[in-house]
Amino acid sequence: MRHQVSGYRLGRSTGARTALRRNLIKQFFTHERIQTTKAKAAAIRGDAERLITLARNSADATPDQKVHARRLAISKLGDNQLIKRLFDEIAPRYATRNGGYTRVLKLGPRMGDSAEMVILELVEE
């Protein structure tokens, strides 16, 4: 039974998996669209949506709560410039949207190993 076993291991050790997720989310917020495998997209999609929600909800918070939200996001991503972009450019676009900020488009299998490839992108309003 798979009780209390969640997340995607992606065939990596814990540190490599954390670094992979962090780098994929950074690239996703930088370019607003990435091409990756279906498993990697599924692994980061929830984290990316949670970060956008965190940034969106901090817009109408107290100054202390805004600082706290930014610190939470920095602990997840570790990049101040990217956090500024997330809170000032990306999150205000979704001020009236209640979730569903990302879209997954299937591309088909990759030539080398037949891994299912997808495009993960931000939904435009």
N, CA, C and O atoms as a GROMACS GRO file, in nm:
protein
  500
    1MET      N    1   0.083  -0.119   0.000
    1MET     CA    2   0.000   0.000   0.000
    1MET      C    3   0.087   0.124   0.000
    1MET      O    4   0.197   0.124   0.055
    2ARG      N    5   0.039   0.230  -0.062
    2ARG     CA    6   0.118   0.352  -0.077
    2ARG      C    7   0.073   0.461   0.021
    2ARG      O    8   0.059   0.576  -0.019
    3HIS      N    9   0.052   0.426   0.144
    3HIS     CA   10   0.009   0.526   0.242
    3HIS      C   11   0.121   0.626   0.266
    3HIS      O   12   0.236   0.589   0.288
    4GLN      N   13   0.086   0.753   0.263
    4GLN     CA   14   0.178   0.864   0.293
    4GLN      C   15   0.299   0.868   0.201
    4GLN      O   16   0.406   0.915   0.241
    5VAL      N   17   0.284   0.820   0.078
    5VAL     CA   18   0.390   0.826  -0.020
    5VAL      C   19   0.340   0.917  -0.132
    5VAL      O   20   0.254   0.878  -0.211
    6SER      N   21   0.393   1.038  -0.137
    6SER     CA   22   0.344   1.132  -0.236
    6SER      C   23   0.460   1.194  -0.310
    6SER      O   24   0.575   1.186  -0.265
    7GLY      N   25   0.432   1.256  -0.422
    7GLY     CA   26   0.536   1.323  -0.499
    7GLY      C   27   0.596   1.233  -0.604
    7GLY      O   28   0.564   1.114  -0.611
    8TYR      N   29   0.682   1.290  -0.686
    8TYR     CA   30   0.747   1.219  -0.794
    8TYR      C   31   0.895   1.208  -0.764
    8TYR      O   32   0.960   1.309  -0.734
    9ARG      N   33   0.951   1.088  -0.770
    9ARG     CA   34   1.092   1.069  -0.740
    9ARG      C   35   1.180   1.101  -0.858
    9ARG      O   36   1.293   1.146  -0.840
   10LEU      N   37   1.132   1.080  -0.979
   10LEU     CA   38   1.202   1.116  -1.103
   10LEU      C   39   1.338   1.048  -1.117
   10LEU      O   40   1.425   1.099  -1.187
   11GLY      N   41   1.357   0.935  -1.051
   11GLY     CA   42   1.480   0.858  -1.065
   11GLY      C   43   1.604   0.929  -1.012
   11GLY      O   44   1.713   0.907  -1.063
   12ARG      N   45   1.588   1.014  -0.911
   12ARG     CA   46   1.699   1.093  -0.859
   12ARG      C   47   1.703   1.084  -0.707
   12ARG      O   48   1.606   1.048  -0.642
   13SER      N   49   1.820   1.119  -0.653
   13SER     CA   50   1.832   1.128  -0.509
   13SER      C   51   1.759   1.254  -0.460
   13SER      O   52   1.715   1.335  -0.541
   14THR      N   53   1.747   1.268  -0.331
   14THR     CA   54   1.670   1.380  -0.275
   14THR      C   55   1.728   1.515  -0.314
   14THR      O   56   1.654   1.604  -0.355
   15GLY      N   57   1.858   1.531  -0.302
   15GLY     CA   58   1.920   1.659  -0.336
   15GLY      C   59   1.910   1.691  -0.484
   15GLY      O   60   1.883   1.806  -0.520
   16ALA      N   61   1.930   1.592  -0.569
   16ALA     CA   62   1.920   1.613  -0.713
   16ALA      C   63   1.777   1.645  -0.753
   16ALA      O   64   1.753   1.727  -0.842
   17ARG      N   65   1.682   1.580  -0.687
   17ARG     CA   66   1.540   1.605  -0.716
   17ARG      C   67   1.501   1.746  -0.676
   17ARG      O   68   1.429   1.814  -0.748
   18THR      N   69   1.548   1.791  -0.560
   18THR     CA   70   1.519   1.927  -0.514
   18THR      C   71   1.578   2.030  -0.610
   18THR      O   72   1.512   2.128  -0.646
   19ALA      N   73   1.702   2.008  -0.651
   19ALA     CA   74   1.768   2.100  -0.744
   19ALA      C   75   1.698   2.102  -0.879
   19ALA      O   76   1.682   2.208  -0.939
   20LEU      N   77   1.656   1.986  -0.927
   20LEU     CA   78   1.586   1.978  -1.055
   20LEU      C   79   1.455   2.057  -1.049
   20LEU      O   80   1.425   2.135  -1.139
   21ARG      N   81   1.376   2.036  -0.943
   21ARG     CA   82   1.249   2.108  -0.931
   21ARG      C   83   1.271   2.258  -0.921
   21ARG      O   84   1.199   2.336  -0.984
   22ARG      N   85   1.370   2.299  -0.843
   22ARG     CA   86   1.399   2.441  -0.827
   22ARG      C   87   1.439   2.503  -0.961
   22ARG      O   88   1.392   2.611  -0.996
   23ASN      N   89   1.525   2.435  -1.036
   23ASN     CA   90   1.569   2.488  -1.165
   23ASN      C   91   1.456   2.492  -1.266
   23ASN      O   92   1.444   2.588  -1.343
   24LEU      N   93   1.372   2.389  -1.268
   24LEU     CA   94   1.259   2.389  -1.361
   24LEU      C   95   1.161   2.502  -1.330
   24LEU      O   96   1.110   2.567  -1.422
   25ILE      N   97   1.133   2.524  -1.202
   25ILE     CA   98   1.040   2.632  -1.166
   25ILE      C   99   1.101   2.768  -1.199
   25ILE      O  100   1.030   2.858  -1.244
   26LYS      N  101   1.232   2.784  -1.177
   26LYS     CA  102   1.298   2.910  -1.213
   26LYS      C  103   1.287   2.936  -1.362
   26LYS      O  104   1.253   3.047  -1.404
   27GLN      N  105   1.315   2.835  -1.443
   27GLN     CA  106   1.307   2.851  -1.588
   27GLN      C  107   1.163   2.877  -1.631
   27GLN      O  108   1.138   2.954  -1.724
   28PHE      N  109   1.068   2.813  -1.564
   28PHE     CA  110   0.927   2.832  -1.596
   28PHE      C  111   0.885   2.976  -1.573
   28PHE      O  112   0.817   3.035  -1.657
   29PHE      N  113   0.924   3.033  -1.459
   29PHE     CA  114   0.886   3.171  -1.431
   29PHE      C  115   0.967   3.270  -1.515
   29PHE      O  116   0.919   3.380  -1.542
   30THR      N  117   1.085   3.234  -1.556
   30THR     CA  118   1.166   3.323  -1.639
   30THR      C  119   1.110   3.331  -1.780
   30THR      O  120   1.094   3.441  -1.834
   31HIS      N  121   1.081   3.217  -1.840
   31HIS     CA  122   1.038   3.212  -1.980
   31HIS      C  123   0.886   3.201  -1.996
   31HIS      O  124   0.834   3.221  -2.106
   32GLU      N  125   0.815   3.169  -1.888
   32GLU     CA  126   0.670   3.152  -1.886
   32GLU      C  127   0.622   3.035  -1.971
   32GLU      O  128   0.502   3.020  -1.994
   33ARG      N  129   0.715   2.954  -2.018
   33ARG     CA  130   0.681   2.836  -2.098
   33ARG      C  131   0.805   2.749  -2.107
   33ARG      O  132   0.912   2.797  -2.142
   34ILE      N  133   0.790   2.620  -2.076
   34ILE     CA  134   0.903   2.528  -2.089
   34ILE      C  135   0.856   2.399  -2.154
   34ILE      O  136   0.740   2.360  -2.143
   35GLN      N  137   0.949   2.334  -2.222
   35GLN     CA  138   0.924   2.203  -2.280
   35GLN      C  139   0.999   2.101  -2.197
   35GLN      O  140   1.121   2.110  -2.180
   36THR      N  141   0.927   2.003  -2.144
   36THR     CA  142   0.987   1.904  -2.056
   36THR      C  143   0.907   1.775  -2.066
   36THR      O  144   0.813   1.765  -2.145
   37THR      N  145   0.944   1.676  -1.987
   37THR     CA  146   0.869   1.550  -1.987
   37THR      C  147   0.742   1.566  -1.905
   37THR      O  148   0.729   1.656  -1.822
   38LYS      N  149   0.650   1.476  -1.929
   38LYS     CA  150   0.521   1.481  -1.861
   38LYS      C  151   0.537   1.465  -1.710
   38LYS      O  152   0.470   1.532  -1.632
   39ALA      N  153   0.626   1.376  -1.668
   39ALA     CA  154   0.647   1.352  -1.525
   39ALA      C  155   0.707   1.474  -1.456
   39ALA      O  156   0.665   1.509  -1.346
   40LYS      N  157   0.804   1.539  -1.520
   40LYS     CA  158   0.865   1.659  -1.460
   40LYS      C  159   0.765   1.773  -1.454
   40LYS      O  160   0.762   1.848  -1.356
   41ALA      N  161   0.684   1.788  -1.558
   41ALA     CA  162   0.582   1.893  -1.557
   41ALA      C  163   0.481   1.869  -1.446
   41ALA      O  164   0.440   1.964  -1.378
   42ALA      N  165   0.441   1.745  -1.427
   42ALA     CA  166   0.346   1.713  -1.320
   42ALA      C  167   0.408   1.738  -1.183
   42ALA      O  168   0.339   1.775  -1.089
   43ALA      N  169   0.540   1.716  -1.173
   43ALA     CA  170   0.608   1.734  -1.045
   43ALA      C  171   0.617   1.880  -1.004
   43ALA      O  172   0.613   1.910  -0.885
   44ILE      N  173   0.629   1.972  -1.100
   44ILE     CA  174   0.647   2.113  -1.065
   44ILE      C  175   0.521   2.196  -1.078
   44ILE      O  176   0.516   2.308  -1.028
   45ARG      N  177   0.420   2.144  -1.143
   45ARG     CA  178   0.301   2.224  -1.170
   45ARG      C  179   0.235   2.273  -1.042
   45ARG      O  180   0.199   2.391  -1.032
   46GLY      N  181   0.218   2.186  -0.945
   46GLY     CA  182   0.154   2.224  -0.819
   46GLY      C  183   0.234   2.328  -0.743
   46GLY      O  184   0.177   2.422  -0.688
   47ASP      N  185   0.367   2.311  -0.739
   47ASP     CA  186   0.451   2.408  -0.670
   47ASP      C  187   0.444   2.545  -0.737
   47ASP      O  188   0.437   2.647  -0.669
   48ALA      N  189   0.446   2.546  -0.870
   48ALA     CA  190   0.440   2.673  -0.942
   48ALA      C  191   0.306   2.743  -0.916
   48ALA      O  192   0.303   2.864  -0.895
   49GLU      N  193   0.198   2.669  -0.918
   49GLU     CA  194   0.067   2.729  -0.892
   49GLU      C  195   0.057   2.781  -0.750
   49GLU      O  196  -0.002   2.886  -0.726
   50ARG      N  197   0.114   2.707  -0.653
   50ARG     CA  198   0.113   2.753  -0.514
   50ARG      C  199   0.192   2.882  -0.498
   50ARG      O  200   0.150   2.970  -0.423
   51LEU      N  201   0.305   2.894  -0.567
   51LEU     CA  202   0.384   3.017  -0.558
   51LEU      C  203   0.309   3.136  -0.619
   51LEU      O  204   0.315   3.247  -0.566
   52ILE      N  205   0.240   3.114  -0.730
   52ILE     CA  206   0.162   3.222  -0.791
   52ILE      C  207   0.049   3.264  -0.697
   52ILE      O  208   0.022   3.383  -0.682
   53THR      N  209  -0.017   3.167  -0.634
   53THR     CA  210  -0.124   3.198  -0.539
   53THR      C  211  -0.070   3.275  -0.420
   53THR      O  212  -0.133   3.370  -0.374
   54LEU      N  213   0.046   3.234  -0.370
   54LEU     CA  214   0.110   3.305  -0.258
   54LEU      C  215   0.137   3.451  -0.296
   54LEU      O  216   0.109   3.541  -0.218
   55ALA      N  217   0.191   3.472  -0.415
   55ALA     CA  218   0.221   3.608  -0.461
   55ALA      C  219   0.093   3.688  -0.483
   55ALA      O  220   0.086   3.807  -0.451
   56ARG      N  221  -0.008   3.624  -0.539
   56ARG     CA  222  -0.134   3.692  -0.567
   56ARG      C  223  -0.205   3.733  -0.440
   56ARG      O  224  -0.260   3.843  -0.432
   57ASN      N  225  -0.206   3.646  -0.339
   57ASN     CA  226  -0.275   3.675  -0.214
   57ASN      C  227  -0.201   3.778  -0.130
   57ASN      O  228  -0.261   3.843  -0.044
   58SER      N  229  -0.071   3.795  -0.152
   58SER     CA  230   0.004   3.892  -0.073
   58SER      C  231  -0.015   4.035  -0.124
   58SER      O  232   0.031   4.130  -0.060
   59ALA      N  233  -0.082   4.053  -0.237
   59ALA     CA  234  -0.102   4.186  -0.292
   59ALA      C  235  -0.184   4.275  -0.200
   59ALA      O  236  -0.157   4.395  -0.187
   60ASP      N  237  -0.284   4.218  -0.135
   60ASP     CA  238  -0.368   4.299  -0.047
   60ASP      C  239  -0.347   4.262   0.100
   60ASP      O  240  -0.441   4.261   0.178
   61ALA      N  241  -0.222   4.233   0.135
   61ALA     CA  242  -0.188   4.196   0.273
   61ALA      C  243  -0.118   4.313   0.342
   61ALA      O  244  -0.086   4.414   0.279
   62THR      N  245  -0.095   4.297   0.470
   62THR     CA  246  -0.020   4.398   0.545
   62THR      C  247   0.127   4.393   0.504
   62THR      O  248   0.171   4.293   0.449
   63PRO      N  249   0.202   4.498   0.531
   63PRO     CA  250   0.345   4.497   0.494
   63PRO      C  251   0.423   4.380   0.555
   63PRO      O  252   0.512   4.325   0.491
   64ASP      N  253   0.390   4.343   0.678
   64ASP     CA  254   0.458   4.229   0.740
   64ASP      C  255   0.426   4.099   0.667
   64ASP      O  256   0.513   4.015   0.648
   65GLN      N  257   0.302   4.084   0.627
   65GLN     CA  258   0.262   3.963   0.554
   65GLN      C  259   0.324   3.959   0.416
   65GLN      O  260   0.356   3.851   0.365
   66LYS      N  261   0.342   4.076   0.353
   66LYS     CA  262   0.408   4.080   0.222
   66LYS      C  263   0.552   4.034   0.232
   66LYS      O  264   0.600   3.958   0.148
   67VAL      N  265   0.623   4.080   0.335
   67VAL     CA  266   0.761   4.039   0.356
   67VAL      C  267   0.767   3.889   0.382
   67VAL      O  268   0.855   3.819   0.331
   68HIS      N  269   0.674   3.840   0.463
   68HIS     CA  270   0.671   3.697   0.494
   68HIS      C  271   0.648   3.613   0.368
   68HIS      O  272   0.712   3.510   0.350
   69ALA      N  273   0.556   3.659   0.283
   69ALA     CA  274   0.528   3.585   0.160
   69ALA      C  275   0.650   3.582   0.068
   69ALA      O  276   0.681   3.478   0.009
   70ARG      N  277   0.720   3.695   0.058
   70ARG     CA  278   0.841   3.698  -0.025
   70ARG      C  279   0.949   3.607   0.030
   70ARG      O  280   1.020   3.541  -0.045
   71ARG      N  281   0.961   3.602   0.162
   71ARG     CA  282   1.062   3.515   0.222
   71ARG      C  283   1.028   3.368   0.201
   71ARG      O  284   1.117   3.286   0.180
   72LEU      N  285   0.900   3.334   0.207
   72LEU     CA  286   0.859   3.197   0.178
   72LEU      C  287   0.894   3.159   0.034
   72LEU      O  288   0.943   3.049   0.009
   73ALA      N  289   0.868   3.251  -0.059
   73ALA     CA  290   0.898   3.224  -0.200
   73ALA      C  291   1.049   3.214  -0.223
   73ALA      O  292   1.093   3.130  -0.301
   74ILE      N  293   1.127   3.298  -0.156
   74ILE     CA  294   1.272   3.292  -0.171
   74ILE      C  295   1.325   3.161  -0.117
   74ILE      O  296   1.419   3.104  -0.173
   75SER      N  297   1.267   3.111  -0.009
   75SER     CA  298   1.313   2.984   0.046
   75SER      C  299   1.286   2.870  -0.052
   75SER      O  300   1.358   2.770  -0.052
   76LYS      N  301   1.183   2.884  -0.134
   76LYS     CA  302   1.150   2.780  -0.232
   76LYS      C  303   1.236   2.792  -0.358
   76LYS      O  304   1.278   2.691  -0.414
   77LEU      N  305   1.263   2.916  -0.402
   77LEU     CA  306   1.335   2.937  -0.528
   77LEU      C  307   1.479   2.983  -0.511
   77LEU      O  308   1.567   2.941  -0.585
   78GLY      N  309   1.503   3.070  -0.412
   78GLY     CA  310   1.640   3.115  -0.388
   78GLY      C  311   1.692   3.219  -0.485
   78GLY      O  312   1.813   3.227  -0.505
   79ASP      N  313   1.605   3.298  -0.546
   79ASP     CA  314   1.649   3.398  -0.644
   79ASP      C  315   1.568   3.525  -0.626
   79ASP      O  316   1.448   3.527  -0.653
   80ASN      N  317   1.634   3.633  -0.581
   80ASN     CA  318   1.562   3.758  -0.553
   80ASN      C  319   1.504   3.822  -0.678
   80ASN      O  320   1.392   3.873  -0.674
   81GLN      N  321   1.577   3.822  -0.789
   81GLN     CA  322   1.528   3.884  -0.912
   81GLN      C  323   1.403   3.813  -0.962
   81GLN      O  324   1.308   3.876  -1.008
   82LEU      N  325   1.404   3.682  -0.953
   82LEU     CA  326   1.289   3.604  -0.997
   82LEU      C  327   1.168   3.627  -0.907
   82LEU      O  328   1.054   3.629  -0.954
   83ILE      N  329   1.192   3.645  -0.778
   83ILE     CA  330   1.083   3.672  -0.684
   83ILE      C  331   1.019   3.807  -0.716
   83ILE      O  332   0.897   3.822  -0.711
   84LYS      N  333   1.102   3.905  -0.748
   84LYS     CA  334   1.050   4.036  -0.785
   84LYS      C  335   0.961   4.025  -0.909
   84LYS      O  336   0.854   4.085  -0.915
   85ARG      N  337   1.005   3.948  -1.007
   85ARG     CA  338   0.927   3.927  -1.129
   85ARG      C  339   0.795   3.855  -1.098
   85ARG      O  340   0.690   3.890  -1.151
   86LEU      N  341   0.803   3.754  -1.012
   86LEU     CA  342   0.684   3.677  -0.976
   86LEU      C  343   0.580   3.765  -0.906
   86LEU      O  344   0.462   3.759  -0.939
   87PHE      N  345   0.624   3.845  -0.810
   87PHE     CA  346   0.531   3.925  -0.730
   87PHE      C  347   0.484   4.050  -0.804
   87PHE      O  348   0.371   4.094  -0.782
   88ASP      N  349   0.568   4.109  -0.891
   88ASP     CA  350   0.533   4.236  -0.953
   88ASP      C  351   0.476   4.222  -1.094
   88ASP      O  352   0.401   4.310  -1.138
   89GLU      N  353   0.510   4.116  -1.167
   89GLU     CA  354   0.464   4.102  -1.305
   89GLU      C  355   0.366   3.987  -1.326
   89GLU      O  356   0.261   4.005  -1.387
   90ILE      N  357   0.401   3.870  -1.275
   90ILE     CA  358   0.321   3.751  -1.303
   90ILE      C  359   0.194   3.746  -1.218
   90ILE      O  360   0.085   3.727  -1.272
   91ALA      N  361   0.206   3.763  -1.087
   91ALA     CA  362   0.090   3.749  -0.998
   91ALA      C  363  -0.021   3.850  -1.025
   91ALA      O  364  -0.138   3.812  -1.020
   92PRO      N  365   0.008   3.979  -1.053
   92PRO     CA  366  -0.103   4.072  -1.078
   92PRO      C  367  -0.190   4.035  -1.199
   92PRO      O  368  -0.306   4.075  -1.207
   93ARG      N  369  -0.135   3.958  -1.292
   93ARG     CA  370  -0.213   3.915  -1.409
   93ARG      C  371  -0.327   3.823  -1.368
   93ARG      O  372  -0.429   3.816  -1.437
   94TYR      N  373  -0.310   3.753  -1.257
   94TYR     CA  374  -0.408   3.654  -1.214
   94TYR      C  375  -0.484   3.699  -1.090
   94TYR      O  376  -0.530   3.615  -1.012
   95ALA      N  377  -0.500   3.830  -1.072
   95ALA     CA  378  -0.565   3.884  -0.953
   95ALA      C  379  -0.710   3.838  -0.942
   95ALA      O  380  -0.762   3.820  -0.832
   96THR      N  381  -0.777   3.818  -1.055
   96THR     CA  382  -0.919   3.780  -1.051
   96THR      C  383  -0.940   3.633  -1.080
   96THR      O  384  -1.055   3.587  -1.085
   97ARG      N  385  -0.834   3.558  -1.100
   97ARG     CA  386  -0.846   3.416  -1.135
   97ARG      C  387  -0.827   3.330  -1.010
   97ARG      O  388  -0.734   3.352  -0.933
   98ASN      N  389  -0.914   3.233  -0.990
   98ASN     CA  390  -0.910   3.148  -0.871
   98ASN      C  391  -0.839   3.016  -0.898
   98ASN      O  392  -0.897   2.909  -0.876
   99GLY      N  393  -0.716   3.021  -0.945
   99GLY     CA  394  -0.641   2.899  -0.970
   99GLY      C  395  -0.639   2.865  -1.117
   99GLY      O  396  -0.700   2.934  -1.199
  100GLY      N  397  -0.569   2.759  -1.152
  100GLY     CA  398  -0.560   2.716  -1.291
  100GLY      C  399  -0.474   2.811  -1.372
  100GLY      O  400  -0.515   2.856  -1.479
  101TYR      N  401  -0.354   2.841  -1.322
  101TYR     CA  402  -0.268   2.938  -1.389
  101TYR      C  403  -0.181   2.875  -1.497
  101TYR      O  404  -0.120   2.946  -1.576
  102THR      N  405  -0.175   2.742  -1.500
  102THR     CA  406  -0.086   2.675  -1.595
  102THR      C  407  -0.165   2.586  -1.690
  102THR      O  408  -0.279   2.547  -1.662
  103ARG      N  409  -0.102   2.554  -1.801
  103ARG     CA  410  -0.163   2.468  -1.903
  103ARG      C  411  -0.056   2.370  -1.949
  103ARG      O  412   0.061   2.406  -1.962
  104VAL      N  413  -0.096   2.245  -1.973
  104VAL     CA  414  -0.004   2.143  -2.023
  104VAL      C  415  -0.052   2.100  -2.161
  104VAL      O  416  -0.164   2.054  -2.178
  105LEU      N  417   0.035   2.116  -2.260
  105LEU     CA  418   0.006   2.076  -2.398
  105LEU      C  419   0.092   1.957  -2.434
  105LEU      O  420   0.215   1.962  -2.419
  106LYS      N  421   0.032   1.849  -2.480
  106LYS     CA  422   0.106   1.729  -2.514
  106LYS      C  423   0.172   1.743  -2.650
  106LYS      O  424   0.112   1.795  -2.745
  107LEU      N  425   0.296   1.697  -2.660
  107LEU     CA  426   0.371   1.704  -2.784
  107LEU      C  427   0.394   1.569  -2.849
  107LEU      O  428   0.420   1.561  -2.969
  108GLY      N  429   0.386   1.463  -2.772
  108GLY     CA  430   0.415   1.330  -2.824
  108GLY      C  431   0.545   1.277  -2.768
  108GLY      O  432   0.608   1.344  -2.685
  109PRO      N  433   0.586   1.159  -2.811
  109PRO     CA  434   0.706   1.098  -2.754
  109PRO      C  435   0.836   1.160  -2.806
  109PRO      O  436   0.843   1.207  -2.919
  110ARG      N  437   0.938   1.160  -2.719
  110ARG     CA  438   1.071   1.206  -2.756
  110ARG      C  439   1.137   1.098  -2.840
  110ARG      O  440   1.114   0.979  -2.818
  111MET      N  441   1.220   1.140  -2.937
  111MET     CA  442   1.282   1.045  -3.029
  111MET      C  443   1.373   0.944  -2.959
  111MET      O  444   1.368   0.825  -2.990
  112GLY      N  445   1.455   0.988  -2.867
  112GLY     CA  446   1.557   0.899  -2.811
  112GLY      C  447   1.502   0.790  -2.721
  112GLY      O  448   1.541   0.674  -2.736
  113ASP      N  449   1.414   0.824  -2.629
  113ASP     CA  450   1.369   0.727  -2.530
  113ASP      C  451   1.217   0.714  -2.520
  113ASP      O  452   1.166   0.647  -2.431
  114SER      N  453   1.145   0.778  -2.610
  114SER     CA  454   0.999   0.774  -2.614
  114SER      C  455   0.933   0.828  -2.488
  114SER      O  456   0.822   0.789  -2.454
  115ALA      N  457   1.002   0.919  -2.419
  115ALA     CA  458   0.940   0.984  -2.304
  115ALA      C  459   0.834   1.080  -2.354
  115ALA      O  460   0.855   1.151  -2.453
  116GLU      N  461   0.721   1.084  -2.288
  116GLU     CA  462   0.611   1.172  -2.328
  116GLU      C  463   0.652   1.317  -2.302
  116GLU      O  464   0.680   1.353  -2.187
  117MET      N  465   0.655   1.400  -2.405
  117MET     CA  466   0.697   1.539  -2.392
  117MET      C  467   0.574   1.630  -2.389
  117MET      O  468   0.473   1.604  -2.454
  118VAL      N  469   0.585   1.738  -2.311
  118VAL     CA  470   0.477   1.835  -2.298
  118VAL      C  471   0.535   1.975  -2.294
  118VAL      O  472   0.655   1.994  -2.270
  119ILE      N  473   0.449   2.072  -2.318
  119ILE     CA  474   0.483   2.213  -2.295
  119ILE      C  475   0.401   2.259  -2.176
  119ILE      O  476   0.278   2.247  -2.176
  120LEU      N  477   0.469   2.312  -2.077
  120LEU     CA  478   0.403   2.368  -1.959
  120LEU      C  479   0.411   2.519  -1.975
  120LEU      O  480   0.520   2.574  -1.987
  121GLU      N  481   0.296   2.587  -1.973
  121GLU     CA  482   0.296   2.732  -1.995
  121GLU      C  483   0.195   2.799  -1.903
  121GLU      O  484   0.102   2.736  -1.852
  122LEU      N  485   0.216   2.928  -1.884
  122LEU     CA  486   0.122   3.009  -1.808
  122LEU      C  487   0.002   3.042  -1.896
  122LEU      O  488   0.018   3.070  -2.015
  123VAL      N  489  -0.115   3.037  -1.838
  123VAL     CA  490  -0.237   3.071  -1.911
  123VAL      C  491  -0.241   3.222  -1.927
  123VAL      O  492  -0.216   3.296  -1.832
  124GLU      N  493  -0.273   3.268  -2.047
  124GLU     CA  494  -0.288   3.412  -2.072
  124GLU      C  495  -0.431   3.452  -2.049
  124GLU      O  496  -0.524   3.380  -2.086
  125GLU      N  497  -0.450   3.568  -1.987
  125GLU     CA  498  -0.585   3.615  -1.964
  125GLU      C  499  -0.624   3.717  -2.067
  125GLU      O  500  -0.736   3.769  -2.064
   0.00000   0.00000   0.00000
